[in-house]
Amino acid sequence: MEKSETENQTQVTQFILLGFQDLKNLQSLLFLGFLVIYIATMVGNLLIVILVVTDEHLHTPMYFFLGNLSCLEACYSSTLIPVLLATLLTDGKSISFSSCFLQLFFFGYCLGAECYLLSVMSYDRYLAICKPLHYATIMNNRKCIQLAAVSWTSGFIGISIIMCAMLQLTYCGPNEIDHYFCDSVPLKKLSCTHTDVVEHINLLLLFIYTMPPFLLTLTSYVCIIRAILIIPSTTGRQKAFSTCSSHLIVVSTYYGSLVTVYLLPSSSSLNKFFSLLYTILPPLINPLIYSLRNKEVKKKALKKLLGRFLRTIS
């Protein structure tokens, strides 16, 4: 703590992330579980990035966006999970004021970018399946780069607004954050000034970053399913339905848990649980759902990469 020059209050200089202290008997098990999740997440996502960059057959709009998503997921996980592991090892981790807000910035940046990137990916699939004759013309290299840039930029704009609002608050104690990372919801509770403006900004941005992308994604998949229904092959319909349903389940879980945490009042334990559904789970399963089940990736790109690796070490 240090004395504020403008008012007779103590200014917080560090926070304590409590993590999962309410599950003390499971700390070791949780540490091992999240460590395995982190390793699997990084391997899966970095593998996709490497494949998309090195394999010319994957230089298509779909894999371009998948590469962007995997890069985003790797950054996302590296922002959160190492700190989470530290809280489990030390039974609560101290984090400086600046480091806490830096984590909030990168977390919010990735979160906002992913919301729009998922909708861009669904729009790409809609064009490929429902407008195949115009797909190459519409989804050219320039358009792909523009859509990816909009997704990354949108995340920066959203978190910049939230950061400006959050940094206007005064944090004068207590300094214990009952969460596993520095999020705006638990941080607001530690402020000793009114948070009405911040809450209104959060609600507005929550609407902007969830409803339009989700509705676009939902509309895209409805159109895709309608197109699938006219496929004469039963096997083809089943395969397409399986792919679309898995995508929709992941996206619905992502947006649903996001809205639950930031909109509906709930206990700290429930907030942690729902936060896991949109911070830890998607980066782990997105590589499997979107890429690694694809035969083009499994049979061609992975074999080619493995062959190059074996030739290098031999």
C-alpha positions, 0 to 999 in steps of 0.5 A: 500500500502507498498513500495517495497524494490526492486523497486520504486513502491508501492506494492498492499496489498489488492484488492477491489472486485467491484462485481455487482456495475453496478447493484446497484438498484438490489443489495438486490434482487441479494443478496437474489437470490444468498443466496437462490442459495447457500443454495440450492446448499449446501443442494443438494450436501451435501445430495448426499454426505451423501447418497452415504456414508451411503447407501450401495446400492449406493456404486457403481462406478457411485455414487462414482463419483457423491459423488466426484462431489458433494463434489467438487461442495460444495467446489467450491460454498463455495469458491465463493458465500460467498465472492459474498454475502459480495460484495453485502452487502457492495457495494464492498469488500476489500480482502487482497492480500494473501486472494485473491490469496488463493481464486484464488487457491481453485477456480482454483483447483476445476475448473480443477478437475471438468473438468476431473471428468465430463469426467471420469463420462461420461466414466463410463456411456459409459462402463456401457451402451456400455460394460456392460459385461466388466464393473465390471472388468474394473471399479473396486474399484481400478480403481475408486479411481485412476480415482478420484485421477487423477481428483483431482490431475490434478486440483492441478497441473494446478492451481499451475502452474498458481499461480507460474506465477501470483505471478511473476507479480507486482501489484502496483495499481490500486487495484479494481477488476471489478469482483465478485471473484479473477480470473486470467483474471481481476487480470492480468489487474491490473499488472504493468508488462508484462503478455505475459508469463501468458497469454500463460500459461493460453491459454495452460492450457485452452486447456489442461483442456477443449478440451481433457475432452470435446472431451472424454465426447462428444465421450462417449455420441455419443457412448451411443446414438448409443447404445440407438438407438437399444433399442426396447422400445420407453419409454426406448429410450426417457428416455435415450435420456432425461438423455443424452441430459440434461448431454450434455447441462450442460457440453456444457454450462460449457465448452462453458462459460469457453472458452468464458471467458478465450479465447474471449475478452469481456467486464467486464459485459459479463465476469461476466455473462459467469462466472456465467454459469460455477461457480454458475449454475453447482453446483446448477443443477448438483445434480438435473441433475445427482442424485436427478432425479434418482428413486434409489436416490429418492425412496430408499436412501432418504426414508431410510435416512429420516426413520433413521432421524425420528427414531433418533429424536423420 
